[in-house]
Amino acid sequence: MRVLWVDDEIEGLKPHILFLEKEGVEVHPFDRPQEALDALALTSFDLVILDYRMPGMDGLMTLREMRKIAPHVPIALVTMVTDKEVIEESVSEDVFDYIVKPIQPSQILALIKRVEAARIKERFKGQKMARAYAELNRIPSDYQGWLERTRRLAEWITKDGLDTWRDELQTQNHEFARWVEKTYLDALHDDSFLWSHNLLVREIMPFLKEHKVALFLFDNFRMDQFVRIMQELPHPLRIHQTPYMAILPTSTPFARNAFYAGALPYDIERRHPGWTHDNTHERELLEELLAQHGLGDLDHYIYKINSLKAFHDLTFGRRAFEVFSINFIDLLTHLRQDIPSLKDLAPDEEAFIRWADYVLKEARLNEKIQAFLEKGYVVFLTTDHGWVEGKTAVVVEGGGELTPGLRFKFGDSVRARERGPILFQNLKDYGLPTDRGNRLLLATTYQYFIYPSDVRRFEKTYYGGIYHGGVSLEEMCLLLVRIEP
């Protein structure tokens, strides 16, 4: 272990340095920050110990210069108990640890052990990521392959945490966006693939002929969240997973209406003008679909659940087909964006997922699933689309006809200033209505759209929001879960 120690009173620390050297630690002491910076530029170090209170260039100034030279070397900042404001200011500078004066040799040894443990963990993480990268890239970049890649990433994220896999997820999403741009049109019209508009007919309706069925459709839910739900289910149960893709745009008026109608949005709008502008006609769309398939007399009902209380108060298990459109998870995303105190409760993606987990536990979802199973139902869980956290602002331009939305925009003149978004034209070919224009601009990866009128304000306002409607593995690659006793 090679340590660079910077302190303007380094002479007084010689007993500590001698102690560390007897323990096998190689210490390079400096009392002037500039000399330490020169040494850091020439020599590789495993740890920097840096005093905050130094004349001239203080610890924070030195730390920032060190980050430019050796960004990955862990730095421990030596402070006093009264330096609370220093600790707060230095958090954003990625300080590895803090040592509070008076310094004890045992503190330094403990710090070194933490650095060594972090190095071992980072090495194993690097090996794990390399294996994962090789594993993912052995899977073909086609419709089934992207579903399988997302499934594996969802399992790894659930096990290791989102931060561990964030970079790999972003890499995969860049490649996925290019696949969608080149292949989506052909894949959408390939009858062998499962999409929002054929999932109900192919995967759920066959069970209605011989079984009672309960369907829970969560608005705005991702594959990794379903993995977490399945881990909480009681055993033994027969659980079958069917991955599928949401149609574009990955938004409720399109993806969910297509699910209940068994048809693409263009055909829905052609039969019922205006019905793809919201999700207020789910019941009528489902009734039409059941009638088309000879199930018009089936005893069924759709419960639209907009609050936890509505979910708690349900009387269920009386009909052959019971459907629950659960909207309160999606409502949380809008409240989180609009109410600062709620955003503080869920400041990032992982916190939002934990928040949604908590809400579902409060809803006693598992109890309801178990109750249906005991009554002989086959239970299905699915969603209409997933979501992403907005990280990169993209300026969009066009006329006054542009539709609202932070991940997709309809309009005859819509265009993006930056590279990355996907543009669809001749929307009828994509199964989309043309009443809002014949061009559709879709955000990819973690982009969100803003207008050029006040770029800085819009960028700051919408950064970190939970959005859907665009092209990403999280939004498009979904899961249908079937549960049987």
C-alpha positions in Angstrom: 0.0 0.0 0.0 1.5 3.3 -1.1 0.1 6.4 0.7 0.5 10.1 -0.2 0.1 12.1 3.0 -0.2 15.9 2.8 -0.2 18.1 5.9 1.5 21.4 6.6 2.5 20.0 10.0 3.8 16.7 8.6 6.9 16.9 10.9 4.7 16.4 13.9 3.2 13.2 12.4 6.6 11.4 12.0 5.7 8.9 14.9 2.5 7.9 13.0 4.5 7.6 9.7 7.1 5.4 11.4 4.4 3.2 12.9 2.7 2.7 9.4 6.0 1.9 7.8 6.6 -0.9 10.4 3.2 -2.2 9.3 4.4 -2.4 5.7 2.8 0.8 4.5 4.9 2.9 2.1 4.3 6.6 3.1 5.3 9.6 1.0 4.9 12.7 3.3 4.6 16.3 2.0 4.0 19.6 3.8 3.3 21.6 0.6 0.3 20.9 -1.6 2.0 21.8 -4.8 4.9 19.3 -4.2 2.3 16.6 -3.4 0.5 17.4 -6.7 3.8 17.0 -8.6 4.4 13.6 -6.9 0.9 12.5 -7.7 1.5 13.3 -11.4 4.6 11.1 -11.4 3.8 8.2 -9.1 0.9 5.8 -8.6 -0.7 5.9 -5.2 -3.3 3.7 -3.5 -4.5 6.3 -1.0 -4.2 10.1 -0.4 -4.5 11.5 3.2 -5.1 15.2 2.9 -5.4 17.8 5.7 -8.1 20.4 5.1 -6.6 23.2 7.2 -3.5 24.3 5.3 -2.3 27.9 4.5 -2.5 29.0 0.9 -4.0 26.1 -1.0 -6.4 24.5 1.5 -7.5 20.8 1.4 -10.6 21.3 -0.9 -8.6 23.3 -3.4 -5.9 20.6 -3.4 -8.5 17.8 -3.6 -10.0 19.3 -6.8 -6.6 19.6 -8.4 -5.8 16.0 -7.4 -9.1 14.8 -9.0 -7.8 16.3 -12.3 -4.6 14.3 -12.1 -5.7 11.0 -10.6 -9.6 10.8 -10.5 -9.8 7.3 -9.3 -7.4 7.4 -6.3 -9.3 7.4 -3.0 -8.8 10.5 -0.9 -9.4 10.8 2.8 -9.9 14.3 4.2 -8.5 15.2 7.6 -10.8 17.6 9.4 -11.8 18.8 12.9 -15.1 18.2 14.6 -16.1 21.8 14.0 -15.6 21.5 10.2 -19.2 20.4 9.5 -19.5 22.9 6.6 -16.3 21.5 5.1 -17.8 18.0 5.1 -21.0 19.2 3.5 -19.1 21.0 0.8 -16.7 18.2 0.1 -19.5 15.5 -0.4 -19.8 16.4 -4.1 -16.1 16.0 -4.5 -16.3 12.2 -4.0 -14.2 12.0 -0.8 -13.6 8.4 0.1 -13.6 9.0 3.9 -13.0 11.5 6.7 -10.5 11.4 9.6 -11.2 13.6 12.6 -8.3 15.2 14.5 -6.5 14.3 16.7 -5.2 11.5 14.4 -4.6 8.1 15.9 -2.5 5.4 14.1 -5.5 3.0 14.5 -7.6 5.4 12.4 -5.1 5.2 9.5 -4.9 1.4 9.7 -8.7 1.1 9.7 -8.8 3.5 6.7 -6.2 1.4 4.8 -8.3 -1.8 5.4 -11.4 -0.1 4.0 -9.4 1.0 0.9 -8.1 -2.6 0.5 -11.6 -4.0 0.9 -13.0 -1.5 -1.7 -10.2 -2.5 -4.1 -11.1 -6.2 -3.8 -14.8 -5.4 -4.2 -14.0 -3.2 -7.3 -11.9 -6.0 -8.8 -14.6 -8.6 -8.3 -17.1 -6.1 -9.7 -15.0 -5.6 -12.8 -14.7 -9.3 -13.3 -18.4 -9.8 -12.9 -19.2 -7.0 -15.3 -16.9 -8.4 -17.9 -18.6 -11.8 -17.6 -22.0 -10.1 -17.8 -21.0 -8.1 -20.9 -19.8 -11.3 -22.6 -23.0 -13.1 -21.6 -25.3 -10.4 -22.9 -23.5 -10.0 -26.2 -23.7 -13.7 -26.9 -27.5 -13.1 -27.1 -28.7 -12.1 -30.6 -29.8 -8.5 -31.2 -33.3 -9.4 -32.3 -36.8 -9.3 -30.8 -36.4 -12.3 -28.6 -32.8 -11.5 -27.8 -33.6 -8.0 -26.5 -36.3 -9.4 -24.2 -33.8 -12.0 -22.9 -31.2 -9.3 -22.3 -33.7 -7.2 -20.4 -34.8 -10.2 -18.3 -31.2 -11.0 -17.2 -30.5 -7.3 -16.5 -33.7 -7.1 -14.4 -32.6 -10.1 -12.3 -29.1 -8.7 -11.9 -30.4 -5.2 -10.9 -32.7 -6.8 -8.4 -29.8 -8.7 -6.9 -27.0 -6.1 -7.0 -28.8 -2.8 -7.1 -29.3 -0.4 -10.1 -26.1 1.6 -9.6 -24.0 -1.6 -10.2 -25.6 -2.1 -13.6 -26.4 1.5 -14.7 -23.5 1.9 -17.1 -24.1 -1.5 -18.8 -27.8 -0.7 -19.0 -27.0 2.6 -20.8 -24.7 0.8 -23.2 -27.4 -1.8 -24.0 -30.0 1.0 -24.5 -27.9 2.8 -27.1 -27.7 -0.4 -29.1 -31.4 -1.2 -28.5 -32.4 2.3 -29.9 -30.5 1.6 -33.1 -32.3 -1.8 -33.4 -35.7 -0.1 -32.9 -34.9 2.5 -35.5 -34.0 -0.1 -38.1 -36.3 -2.9 -37.2 -39.4 -1.8 -35.3 -41.7 -1.4 -38.3 -41.0 -5.0 -39.6 -41.1 -6.5 -36.1 -44.4 -4.8 -35.3 -46.1 -6.6 -38.2 -44.5 -9.9 -37.6 -47.3 -12.2 -36.3 -44.9 -14.4 -34.4 -44.0 -11.7 -31.9 -46.0 -10.6 -28.8 -46.9 -6.9 -28.6 -49.3 -4.8 -26.6 -52.1 -5.3 -29.1 -52.0 -9.1 -29.3 -51.0 -10.1 -25.8 -54.5 -10.3 -24.3 -55.8 -12.4 -27.2 -52.9 -14.8 -27.4 -51.8 -15.3 -23.8 -54.9 -14.6 -21.5 -58.1 -15.3 -23.5 -57.3 -19.0 -24.0 -57.6 -19.4 -20.2 -61.1 -17.7 -20.1 -62.7 -20.7 -21.8 -61.9 -23.1 -18.9 -60.8 -21.0 -15.9 -61.8 -18.0 -13.9 -59.2 -15.3 -14.5 -58.0 -12.3 -12.5 -55.8 -9.7 -14.3 -53.8 -7.0 -12.6 -52.5 -4.4 -15.0 -50.1 -1.9 -13.4 -49.7 1.4 -15.2 -46.1 2.3 -15.5 -44.2 -0.7 -14.2 -40.9 -2.2 -15.2 -39.6 -5.8 -15.6 -37.2 -5.4 -12.6 -40.2 -4.4 -10.5 -42.0 -7.6 -11.5 -38.9 -9.6 -10.5 -39.1 -8.0 -7.1 -42.8 -8.9 -6.8 -42.2 -12.5 -7.7 -39.5 -12.8 -5.1 -42.1 -11.8 -2.4 -44.8 -14.3 -3.6 -45.5 -17.2 -1.2 -44.5 -20.7 -2.2 -45.3 -23.1 -3.7 -46.9 -21.5 -6.7 -46.7 -22.2 -10.4 -45.3 -19.0 -11.9 -44.9 -18.6 -15.7 -43.2 -15.6 -17.2 -43.8 -14.4 -20.8 -41.7 -11.4 -21.9 -43.2 -9.1 -24.6 -42.8 -5.6 -26.0 -44.9 -2.5 -25.7 -45.8 -0.7 -28.8 -44.6 2.9 -29.4 -45.1 5.4 -28.1 -44.9 3.7 -24.7 -47.7 5.7 -23.3 -51.0 4.7 -21.7 -53.4 6.1 -24.4 -51.6 4.0 -27.0 -50.1 0.9 -25.3 -52.9 0.3 -22.8 -55.7 1.0 -25.2 -54.1 -1.3 -27.7 -53.9 -4.0 -25.0 -57.6 -3.9 -24.2 -58.7 -3.4 -27.8 -56.5 -6.1 -29.3 -55.8 -3.7 -32.1 -53.2 -1.0 -33.0 -54.1 2.6 -32.2 -54.7 3.5 -35.9 -57.6 1.0 -36.0 -58.9 2.1 -32.6 -59.0 5.7 -33.8 -60.5 4.7 -37.1 -63.4 3.0 -35.3 -63.7 5.4 -32.5 -62.4 8.9 -33.2 -60.8 10.5 -30.1 -60.5 7.3 -28.1 -56.7 7.2 -28.3 -56.4 10.7 -26.6 -57.0 9.2 -23.1 -57.7 5.9 -21.4 -61.4 6.5 -20.5 -62.8 3.8 -22.9 -61.0 0.6 -21.6 -64.3 -1.1 -20.6 -65.8 -0.5 -24.0 -62.7 -1.7 -25.9 -62.5 -4.9 -23.8 -66.2 -5.6 -24.3 -65.7 -5.3 -28.1 -62.8 -7.6 -28.1 -64.5 -10.2 -26.0 -67.5 -10.1 -28.4 -65.2 -10.5 -31.4 -63.9 -13.8 -29.9 -67.2 -15.3 -28.9 -66.9 -14.3 -25.2 -69.5 -11.5 -25.3 -71.6 -13.2 -22.6 -68.7 -13.7 -20.2 -69.3 -12.3 -16.8 -66.5 -9.7 -16.4 -65.7 -6.3 -15.0 -62.9 -3.7 -15.1 -62.0 -2.0 -11.8 -60.1 1.3 -12.4 -58.0 1.7 -9.2 -56.8 5.3 -8.7 -55.9 5.1 -4.9 -54.8 2.7 -2.2 -58.2 3.1 -0.5 -60.0 2.0 -3.6 -57.8 -1.1 -3.8 -58.4 -1.9 -0.1 -62.2 -1.5 -0.4 -62.6 -3.9 -3.3 -65.1 -6.7 -3.2 -63.7 -9.2 -5.7 -63.8 -12.8 -6.8 -67.5 -12.8 -8.0 -67.0 -12.8 -11.8 -65.4 -15.1 -14.3 -63.0 -12.4 -15.5 -62.0 -9.6 -13.2 -59.6 -6.9 -14.4 -57.8 -4.3 -12.3 -56.4 -1.3 -14.0 -54.1 0.0 -11.3 -53.2 3.7 -11.8 -51.9 4.8 -8.4 -48.3 3.8 -9.1 -48.3 6.1 -12.2 -50.0 8.9 -10.2 -47.0 8.7 -7.8 -44.7 9.7 -10.7 -46.7 12.8 -11.4 -47.0 13.8 -7.8 -43.3 13.3 -7.4 -42.6 15.7 -10.2 -45.0 18.3 -9.0 -44.5 18.2 -5.2 -40.9 18.9 -4.1 -41.3 17.2 -0.7 -42.3 13.9 -2.4 -39.3 14.1 -4.7 -37.2 14.3 -1.6 -38.7 11.0 -0.4 -37.7 9.4 -3.7 -34.8 11.4 -5.1 -33.6 8.8 -7.6 -34.6 5.7 -9.5 -33.7 3.2 -6.8 -35.5 5.2 -4.1 -38.6 5.4 -6.4 -38.6 1.6 -6.9 -38.4 1.1 -3.1 -41.3 3.6 -2.7 -43.4 1.7 -5.2 -42.6 -1.6 -3.3 -43.8 0.0 -0.1 -47.0 1.1 -1.7 -47.7 -2.4 -3.1 -47.1 -3.9 0.3 -49.5 -1.4 1.8 -52.0 -2.4 -0.9 -51.6 -6.1 0.3 -51.2 -7.3 -3.3 -49.9 -10.7 -2.2 -53.0 -11.2 0.0 -55.3 -10.5 -2.9 -53.3 -12.8 -5.3 -53.6 -15.6 -2.7 -57.3 -15.0 -2.2 -57.9 -15.3 -5.9 -55.8 -18.5 -6.1 -57.8 -20.0 -3.2 -61.0 -19.3 -5.2 -59.7 -21.2 -8.2 -58.6 -18.3 -10.4 -55.6 -18.1 -12.6 -53.9 -14.7 -11.9 -52.1 -12.6 -14.4 -49.9 -9.6 -13.7 -48.6 -7.2 -16.4 -48.2 -3.6 -17.4 -48.8 -1.3 -20.3 -45.3 0.3 -20.3 -42.3 0.9 -18.1 -40.4 4.1 -17.3 -37.0 5.8 -17.1 -35.4 8.6 -15.2 -34.8 11.7 -17.4 -31.1 12.6 -17.5 -30.3 14.3 -20.8 -32.3 17.2 -22.1 -32.9 17.4 -25.9 -34.2 20.6 -27.5 -37.2 20.0 -29.8 -38.5 22.5 -32.4 -41.6 22.7 -34.5 -44.8 24.6 -35.0 -47.6 25.2 -32.5 -49.2 21.9 -33.3 -46.6 19.9 -31.3 -48.2 17.7 -28.7 -47.1 17.8 -25.0 -45.0 15.0 -23.6 -41.4 14.7 -22.4 -40.5 11.4 -24.2 -42.5 11.7 -27.4 -43.9 14.5 -29.7 -46.4 14.3 -32.5 -46.4 17.1 -35.1 -45.9 17.7 -38.8 -42.8 19.7 -38.3 -41.3 18.2 -35.1 -37.5 17.9 -35.1 -34.7 17.6 -32.6 -31.6 19.8 -32.3 -29.4 17.0 -30.9 -28.7 13.5 -32.2 -30.3 10.5 -30.5 -34.1 10.7 -30.9 -35.8 8.5 -33.5 -38.2 10.1 -36.0 -41.1 8.1 -37.5 -43.0 9.3 -40.5 -46.0 8.0 -42.4 -47.5 7.0 -39.1 -50.3 4.8 -40.5 -47.5 2.3 -41.4 -46.7 2.1 -37.7 -50.3 1.5 -36.7 -50.6 5.1 -35.3 -53.3 7.7 -36.0 -52.4 10.8 -37.9 -54.8 13.3 -36.3 -52.0 14.8 -34.4 -49.6 15.0 -37.3 -47.8 12.6 -39.5 -44.4 12.7 -37.7 -43.5 11.2 -34.3 -40.3 12.0 -32.5 -39.2 9.5 -29.8 -36.7 10.1 -27.1 -34.2 7.2 -26.6 -32.1 6.1 -23.6 -32.6 8.7 -20.8 -33.4 11.8 -22.9 -36.3 14.2 -22.2 -37.6 16.9 -24.5 -37.6 20.6 -23.7 -38.4 23.7 -25.7 -35.9 26.3 -26.9 -37.6 29.2 -25.3 -36.0 28.8 -21.9 -33.5 25.9 -22.1 -31.8 26.2 -18.7 -35.0 26.5 -16.8 -36.7 23.6 -18.6 -33.6 21.4 -18.3 -33.4 22.0 -14.5 -37.1 21.7 -13.9 -37.5 18.3 -15.6 -34.1 16.7 -14.9 -34.5 13.5 -12.8 -38.2 13.1 -13.5 -39.9 9.7 -14.0 -41.0 9.5 -17.7 -42.4 7.2 -20.3 -43.4 7.2 -23.9 -40.0 6.7 -25.5 -37.6 4.0 -26.6 -35.7 2.1 -23.9 -35.4 -1.5 -22.6 -37.1 -0.3 -19.4 -40.1 1.1 -21.2 -40.6 -1.4 -24.0 -39.4 -4.8 -22.7 -42.1 -6.0 -20.3 -43.4 -9.1 -18.6 -46.6 -11.0 -18.3 -46.7 -13.1 -15.2 -49.1 -16.1 -14.9 -49.7 -17.5 -11.4 -51.5 -20.8 -10.6 -51.9 -22.7 -7.4 
